[in-house]
């Protein structure tokens, strides 16, 4: 072979490569800033340019301009999958209302002409210029034409400054003004360059698409907080912009730029929640969040918490739930930092079964010591019950029930059947028809033997009197009273002793009275025993007169 030669290969691109390059160039073209005012429509099977113009454009007379702009040869048959470039100014724009999806509590809707909508109910349409207010413990859920959603919380006020849609393109323009209060919104992703969603506050503008965030008017209406939960929000204030990402928040004062984004507090960790809550006033508890100065608790019957049944602020890490009808609820808790920015939330479901409510136990007071049987148990009348179940047990868990009455109509019960000394626990449950409510608060009493009357025996000598009695149990004291009258108004002796006898000097010429009673270790005093009359000893000088008289007779 001769001297080798280097051959040059020239690659000729195939038609498929050419198409891909053209498609890439078109894609770059359509995404370039110059096309930001154009809507790109993807042709589907059956489309033709006339029907398209009639459906989407502000005038069918733009048909020819649209054909030339897109270099269409056959307007009656468009190629499926191809793109149409449509200037935004050619697309039909029409007013489109929002909808009140749901509400709780006091909600007022004022039309642009000042008239009030009454009654207000789910499905009520909200139009351009309308104003919405919520009262205390109230909330309203609003649904927009593109399925973006917003909840206005209690003490809130907002105005609907702009509500429109670009025909049937799916592009919706919603601009709202939050005057006071708080809101949370979930915004659908943009359907095109005509999609717009903005919330104005007294100090800021937040513009978003495809995100979840909260907005609040703070202070005296001169500040705003923006807290981003998903996506990103562009916040403008004081002619400055700040892009706030998920998990961060910013504060904006009127006329000033947004503060640098601050990381939101983490969600709290709940203490274990029972599968069914049967206790009235049950407390939800969670761990402390470092940096939290307050916590917000929200309760809703809606899994999405679109409207709230109840909300509350607390500086504690626990809070009893309010009185609510039985059913499943969703509870949302988050911490609030020193700047007022609310953090990430924790949500849990709680199943309540607290109805009919148990009555309140009245008597005896908890821990009462009862001497002898026959204690009377008493409770309040429950408006939710037609009868009651009373249970008495020897353990606080009611595993050892000693007495049960299941059809009590009255609100008191004489427990004569309980006679053995010991500690007893009792509770009352409301019954309505065949439904048993949760057991009431457990109370206890101690049954102790009644102290018997102490009857004393009296022994006398010439100079001493000794009273004695039967010694009962260790730890008892005895109170001994000695008086000059049977009413014991003039006491000569009043003493306590742990011995079963007492001695004292004789008192000549004076009848005295004695009584004794037992005192238990807890201070309980038993009944007085029988009163003993103590006669004074005879005076020896009395016998001298009759003896002298007899002797005198003998000597007469």
Secondary structure, 3 states (H helix, E strand, C coil): CCCCCCCCCCCCCCHHHHHHHHHHHHHHHHHCHHHCCEEEEECCCCCCHHHHHHHHECCHHHHHHHHHHCCCCCCCCCCCCCEEEEEHHHECCEECCEEEEEEECCEEEECCCCCECCCCCCCCEECCCCEEEECCCCEEEEECCCCCEEEECCCCEEEEEEEEECCCCCCEEEEEEEEECEEEEEECCCCCCCCEEEEECCCCEEECCCEEEEEEEECCCCEEEEEEEECEEEEEECCEEEEEECCEEEEEECCCCCCCCEECCCCCCECCCCCCECCCCCEEEECCCCCCCEEEEEEECCCCCCCCCEEEEECCCEEECCCCCCEEEEEEEEEECCCCCECCCEEEEEEECCCCCCCCEEECCCCEEEECCCEEEEECCCCCCCEEEEEEECCCCCCCEEEEEEEECCCEEEECCCCCCEEEEEEEEEEECCEEEEECCCEEEEEECCCCCECCEEEECCCEEEEECCCCCCCCEEEEEEECCCCCCCEEEEEEECCCEEEEECCCCCCEEEEEEEECCCCCECCCCCCEEECCCCCCCHHHHHHHHHHHHHCC
